[in-house]
Amino acid sequence: MIKFGLKPAMAMSLADSDNPVEQLNTIIDFAKAARDAGFHSIWAGQHYFGGNRIRWEVIPLLARLIPEVKDSVVGTCILLLPLHHPVLVAEQAAILDIISGGKFVFGVGLGYREREFNGFGVPKRERATRFEEVLVIIKNLWAKGMVDFAGKHYKFTNLTTPTRPLQKPTPPIWIAAHGDKAVRRAARMGDSLMMNPHASIDTLERQLEIYRDALKHESKPFPVELSIRKDIYIAENREKAWEEAEHEVPKLMQGFNAEKQYQELPADDGYDETQDLKTFIRSRYIVGNPSDCIEQIKAQRDRLSLNHFIFRIACPEGNRQVMMEKIKLMGREVIGHFEKKFDGEMRTPPQVNEEH
């Protein structure tokens, strides 16, 4: 069964007003529409500084959305672990797991934006060691309620907390990765890998093999759920979807290059303006009418062993109602297709061989 998630706050450019309360209500409406459309999970991410809109901090935002989405899984996609103190993250995320009734996924990553590390006074060169120390401390606080730790960045002696998650020993820990080293780290330290939305499918396919090999080295099974964060350009009309993608993607690439995001990927998988735009888009995005999107999702599922797609639904027109219609279209045509297929497979009686 394929699961579908939505990051509703990634559509905040669609808010009809600069009023923060109206912006929050827009996010809530998107999340509720996703719930009603059959999305299985709701996600929020974390970035700081820059831009001209509110950065909706992930922990309080998810706490606000949980009552609206009821039985949906909620998760961080992603929380920038090296920037934060492990005790604060451990207790706040444990509370989210409790509020959600044990349906929380802890999605974490390194981060890459220079201004975020500078703003928090954390040297970017330390991000990997900080990530590992913070995650080890959080796991121990969740699983044991205490930790003794002596690392490069943190030292604790008999540190205890009664604030622990419902899920035992911990909520699922999904680690996002751009580079090959990060993929190996996800296998070593996490319960699953969150594949990144910026790499080509060829790079992701190669990294999947790195992940499989690293799991074998750790004597760990392949995860029950393997996810990817993905942008989707969907419209009733194929030409309209491609028009939106070809208009929006170059602007996204300019932003990613300015943030040096493609430096996080393997050296042969970057972007420059000499590349054929359509080929570039096909290798990284889901684009088209619902039938096109279904076929592309199936192809990525088969090539990458994916069963959880976390979508940003692109809406370059910046129209709130158009975004609501896209969410409904996803639910009716795309999620509905996979739900019917799954129901059919579950209800198909076993074949009986009547030959003797």
C-alpha positions as CSV (number, residue, x, y, z in Angstrom):
1,M,0.0,0.0,0.0
2,I,1.3,3.5,-0.9
3,K,0.8,6.2,1.6
4,F,0.5,9.9,0.8
5,G,1.5,12.9,2.9
6,L,1.2,16.6,2.6
7,K,3.3,19.6,3.8
8,P,0.5,22.2,4.0
9,A,2.7,25.0,5.3
10,M,4.9,24.8,2.2
11,A,2.0,26.5,0.4
12,M,2.1,29.7,2.6
13,S,2.9,31.8,-0.4
14,L,-0.7,31.1,-1.3
15,A,-2.1,32.9,1.7
16,D,-4.5,35.6,0.7
17,S,-3.3,38.0,3.4
18,D,-0.2,39.0,5.3
19,N,-2.2,38.7,8.5
20,P,-0.6,35.9,10.5
21,V,-3.9,34.6,11.8
22,E,-5.3,34.3,8.3
23,Q,-2.1,32.5,7.2
24,L,-2.5,30.0,10.1
25,N,-6.1,29.4,9.1
26,T,-5.0,28.8,5.6
27,I,-2.6,26.1,6.7
28,I,-5.3,24.5,8.9
29,D,-7.7,24.5,5.9
30,F,-5.1,22.8,3.7
31,A,-4.5,20.2,6.4
32,K,-8.2,19.5,6.9
33,A,-8.7,19.3,3.1
34,A,-5.9,16.8,2.9
35,R,-7.4,14.8,5.7
36,D,-10.8,14.7,3.9
37,A,-9.1,13.9,0.6
38,G,-7.5,10.7,2.0
39,F,-4.0,11.8,2.7
40,H,-2.4,9.5,5.4
41,S,0.0,12.0,6.9
42,I,0.6,15.7,7.6
43,W,4.1,17.1,7.9
44,A,5.9,20.3,8.7
45,G,9.5,21.4,8.2
46,Q,11.9,23.8,9.7
47,H,13.9,26.7,8.3
48,Y,15.0,30.0,9.9
49,F,15.8,33.6,8.8
50,G,15.5,35.1,5.4
51,G,12.4,35.6,3.3
52,N,9.5,37.9,4.0
53,R,7.0,35.6,5.5
54,I,6.4,33.9,8.8
55,R,8.5,30.7,9.4
56,W,6.0,28.4,11.1
57,E,8.0,26.6,13.7
58,V,7.5,22.9,13.4
59,I,6.6,21.8,17.0
60,P,3.9,24.3,17.8
61,L,2.5,24.1,14.3
62,L,2.1,20.3,14.4
63,A,0.6,20.6,17.9
64,R,-2.0,23.0,16.5
65,L,-2.7,20.7,13.5
66,I,-3.1,17.4,15.4
67,P,-6.6,18.1,16.6
68,E,-7.7,18.9,13.1
69,V,-6.3,15.8,11.4
70,K,-7.4,13.3,14.0
71,D,-6.2,9.8,12.9
72,S,-3.5,11.0,10.5
73,V,0.1,10.4,11.2
74,V,2.0,13.7,11.8
75,G,5.7,14.2,11.4
76,T,8.7,16.6,11.1
77,C,10.0,16.8,7.6
78,I,12.5,17.8,8.7
79,L,13.8,19.1,12.1
80,L,17.3,20.5,11.8
81,L,18.9,18.5,14.6
82,P,22.3,20.1,14.8
83,L,20.9,23.6,15.6
84,H,19.1,22.5,18.8
85,H,19.7,21.3,22.3
86,P,18.9,17.6,22.7
87,V,16.9,17.8,25.9
88,L,14.6,20.5,24.5
89,V,14.0,18.5,21.3
90,A,13.5,15.2,23.2
91,E,10.9,16.7,25.5
92,Q,9.0,18.7,22.9
93,A,8.9,15.8,20.4
94,A,7.8,13.4,23.2
95,I,4.9,15.8,23.9
96,L,3.9,15.8,20.2
97,D,3.9,12.0,20.3
98,I,1.5,12.1,23.3
99,I,-0.8,14.7,21.8
100,S,-1.0,12.7,18.5
101,G,-1.9,9.5,20.4
102,G,1.4,7.8,19.3
103,K,1.1,8.7,15.6
104,F,4.2,10.9,15.4
105,V,7.2,10.4,13.1
106,F,10.5,12.1,14.0
107,G,12.0,13.2,10.7
108,V,15.5,14.8,11.1
109,G,18.4,16.0,9.1
110,L,21.6,17.9,9.0
111,G,20.6,21.2,7.5
112,Y,22.6,23.0,4.9
113,R,21.9,26.8,4.9
114,E,24.9,28.9,6.1
115,R,22.7,31.6,7.6
116,E,20.9,29.1,9.8
117,F,24.1,27.8,11.3
118,N,25.5,31.4,11.7
119,G,22.2,32.6,13.3
120,F,22.3,29.8,15.9
121,G,26.1,30.2,16.5
122,V,26.7,26.7,15.4
123,P,29.8,26.1,13.1
124,K,28.5,24.3,10.0
125,R,31.6,22.1,10.0
126,E,30.3,20.5,13.2
127,R,26.9,19.6,11.9
128,A,27.5,15.9,11.4
129,T,29.1,15.3,14.9
130,R,26.4,17.5,16.5
131,F,23.7,15.6,14.7
132,E,25.0,12.2,15.9
133,E,25.5,13.3,19.5
134,V,22.0,15.0,19.7
135,L,20.3,11.9,18.3
136,V,22.1,9.5,20.6
137,I,21.1,11.6,23.6
138,I,17.5,11.9,22.5
139,K,17.2,8.1,21.9
140,N,18.5,7.4,25.4
141,L,16.2,9.9,27.0
142,W,13.2,8.4,25.2
143,A,14.1,4.8,25.7
144,K,15.6,4.9,29.2
145,G,14.5,8.2,30.7
146,M,18.1,9.0,31.5
147,V,21.5,9.5,29.9
148,D,25.2,9.6,30.8
149,F,27.0,11.1,27.9
150,A,30.5,12.6,27.3
151,G,30.9,13.8,23.7
152,K,32.6,16.7,21.9
153,H,29.6,19.0,22.2
154,Y,27.5,17.7,25.1
155,K,28.3,16.2,28.5
156,F,25.7,14.9,30.9
157,T,25.9,12.8,34.1
158,N,22.8,11.0,35.2
159,L,20.5,13.3,33.3
160,T,16.9,12.2,33.7
161,T,13.5,13.1,32.3
162,P,10.0,11.8,33.0
163,T,8.8,13.3,29.7
164,R,8.8,10.3,27.3
165,P,6.9,9.4,24.2
166,L,4.0,7.0,24.0
167,Q,5.7,4.9,21.3
168,K,8.2,2.5,22.8
169,P,11.1,2.6,22.8
170,T,10.9,5.7,20.5
171,P,8.8,7.1,17.8
172,P,10.0,6.1,14.3
173,I,13.2,8.0,13.5
174,W,13.4,8.8,9.8
175,I,16.7,10.5,8.7
176,A,16.8,12.7,5.6
177,A,19.9,12.5,3.4
178,H,21.3,14.3,0.3
179,G,24.8,12.9,0.2
180,D,26.1,9.3,0.2
181,K,27.6,9.7,3.7
182,A,24.2,10.9,5.0
183,V,22.6,7.8,3.5
184,R,24.9,5.5,5.4
185,R,24.3,7.5,8.6
186,A,20.5,7.0,8.1
187,A,21.1,3.3,7.9
188,R,23.3,3.3,11.0
189,M,21.3,5.6,13.2
190,G,17.7,5.7,12.0
191,D,14.7,3.5,11.5
192,S,14.2,4.6,7.9
193,L,15.6,6.9,5.2
194,M,13.8,10.0,3.9
195,M,14.9,10.3,0.3
196,N,15.5,13.9,-0.8
197,P,13.4,15.8,-3.3
198,H,16.3,17.4,-5.2
199,A,18.3,14.5,-6.5
200,S,17.6,12.8,-9.8
201,I,16.0,9.4,-9.8
202,D,19.2,7.9,-11.1
203,T,21.1,9.2,-8.0
204,L,18.4,8.1,-5.7
205,E,18.5,4.6,-7.2
206,R,22.2,4.4,-6.7
207,Q,21.8,5.7,-3.1
208,L,19.2,3.0,-2.4
209,E,21.8,0.4,-3.0
210,I,24.2,2.2,-0.7
211,Y,21.4,2.2,1.9
212,R,20.7,-1.5,1.4
213,D,24.4,-2.3,1.8
214,A,24.7,-0.2,4.9
215,L,21.7,-1.9,6.5
216,K,23.3,-5.3,5.9
217,H,26.5,-4.0,7.5
218,E,24.4,-3.0,10.5
219,S,22.5,-6.3,10.5
220,K,19.3,-4.3,10.2
221,P,16.2,-5.2,8.1
222,F,14.9,-3.0,5.3
223,P,12.4,-0.6,6.8
224,V,8.6,-1.3,6.6
225,E,8.2,2.3,5.3
226,L,10.5,4.1,2.9
227,S,9.6,7.7,2.2
228,I,10.5,10.6,-0.1
229,R,9.6,14.3,0.0
230,K,8.5,15.2,-3.5
231,D,7.1,18.2,-5.4
232,I,4.1,17.5,-7.6
233,Y,2.7,19.6,-10.4
234,I,-0.8,18.3,-11.0
235,A,-3.7,19.7,-13.1
236,E,-6.7,18.3,-14.9
237,N,-4.9,19.1,-18.1
238,R,-1.4,17.8,-18.8
239,E,-0.3,21.0,-20.7
240,K,-1.3,23.2,-17.8
241,A,0.7,21.1,-15.3
242,W,3.8,21.3,-17.5
243,E,3.3,25.0,-18.0
244,E,3.3,25.4,-14.3
245,A,6.4,23.3,-13.8
246,E,8.4,24.9,-16.6
247,H,7.6,28.3,-15.1
248,E,8.3,27.5,-11.5
249,V,11.3,25.1,-11.5
250,P,13.9,27.5,-12.9
251,K,13.0,29.9,-10.1
252,L,13.3,27.1,-7.5
253,M,16.7,26.2,-8.9
254,Q,18.0,29.7,-8.7
255,G,17.0,29.7,-5.0
256,F,18.6,26.3,-4.4
257,N,21.8,27.4,-6.1
258,A,21.9,30.6,-4.0
259,E,21.6,28.5,-0.9
260,K,24.3,26.1,-2.2
261,Q,21.8,23.2,-1.8
262,Y,23.1,21.3,-4.8
263,Q,26.5,21.2,-3.2
264,E,24.9,18.7,-0.8
265,L,24.3,16.2,-3.6
266,P,26.9,14.0,-5.4
267,A,29.0,16.1,-7.7
268,D,27.5,14.7,-10.9
269,D,23.9,15.6,-9.9
270,G,23.8,19.4,-9.9
271,Y,21.9,21.9,-12.0
272,D,22.9,24.5,-14.5
273,E,21.0,26.5,-17.1
274,T,22.6,24.6,-20.0
275,Q,20.6,21.4,-19.1
276,D,17.4,20.6,-21.0
277,L,14.6,21.8,-18.7
278,K,12.1,19.1,-19.5
279,T,14.7,16.3,-19.0
280,F,15.7,17.9,-15.6
281,I,12.1,18.1,-14.5
282,R,11.2,14.5,-15.5
283,S,14.1,13.2,-13.4
284,R,13.1,15.0,-10.2
285,Y,9.4,16.0,-10.2
286,I,6.0,14.5,-10.6
287,V,4.2,16.4,-13.4
288,G,1.0,16.0,-15.4
289,N,-2.6,15.1,-15.3
290,P,-3.8,12.6,-12.7
291,S,-3.1,9.6,-15.0
292,D,0.4,10.8,-15.7
293,C,1.1,11.3,-12.0
294,I,-0.2,7.9,-11.2
295,E,2.2,6.3,-13.7
296,Q,5.1,8.4,-12.4
297,I,4.4,7.5,-8.8
298,K,4.2,3.8,-9.8
299,A,7.6,4.1,-11.6
300,Q,9.3,5.7,-8.6
301,R,7.7,3.2,-6.2
302,D,9.1,0.3,-8.3
303,R,12.6,1.8,-8.9
304,L,13.1,3.1,-5.4
305,S,11.0,0.7,-3.2
306,L,9.0,3.6,-1.9
307,N,5.7,3.4,-0.1
308,H,5.3,6.8,1.4
309,F,5.3,10.0,-0.7
310,I,5.3,13.3,1.2
311,F,4.2,15.9,-1.3
312,R,4.4,19.6,-1.7
313,I,1.6,20.3,-4.1
314,A,2.9,23.2,-6.3
315,C,0.5,26.0,-7.1
316,P,2.4,28.7,-8.9
317,E,-0.7,30.8,-9.5
318,G,-0.7,31.6,-5.8
319,N,-4.4,31.1,-5.5
320,R,-5.8,29.6,-2.4
321,Q,-8.9,28.1,-4.1
322,V,-6.8,26.5,-6.8
323,M,-4.6,24.9,-4.1
324,M,-7.7,23.5,-2.5
325,E,-8.9,22.1,-5.8
326,K,-5.5,20.5,-6.4
327,I,-5.6,18.8,-3.0
328,K,-9.1,17.4,-3.8
329,L,-7.9,16.3,-7.3
330,M,-5.0,14.4,-5.7
331,G,-7.4,12.7,-3.3
332,R,-10.1,11.9,-5.9
333,E,-7.9,10.8,-8.8
334,V,-4.5,9.8,-7.4
335,I,-5.0,8.6,-3.9
336,G,-8.4,7.2,-4.9
337,H,-6.8,5.1,-7.6
338,F,-4.3,3.5,-5.2
339,E,-6.9,2.9,-2.5
340,K,-9.2,1.1,-5.0
341,K,-6.3,-1.0,-6.3
342,F,-5.2,-1.9,-2.7
343,D,-8.8,-2.7,-1.7
344,G,-9.2,-4.9,-4.8
345,E,-6.0,-6.8,-4.0
346,M,-7.1,-7.4,-0.5
347,R,-10.5,-8.6,-1.6
348,T,-9.3,-10.9,-4.4
349,P,-9.9,-14.5,-3.2
350,P,-7.0,-16.9,-3.5
351,Q,-6.8,-18.9,-6.7
352,V,-7.7,-22.6,-6.2
353,N,-6.0,-25.2,-8.3
354,E,-8.7,-27.7,-9.2
355,E,-6.4,-30.0,-11.1
356,H,-5.6,-33.3,-9.3
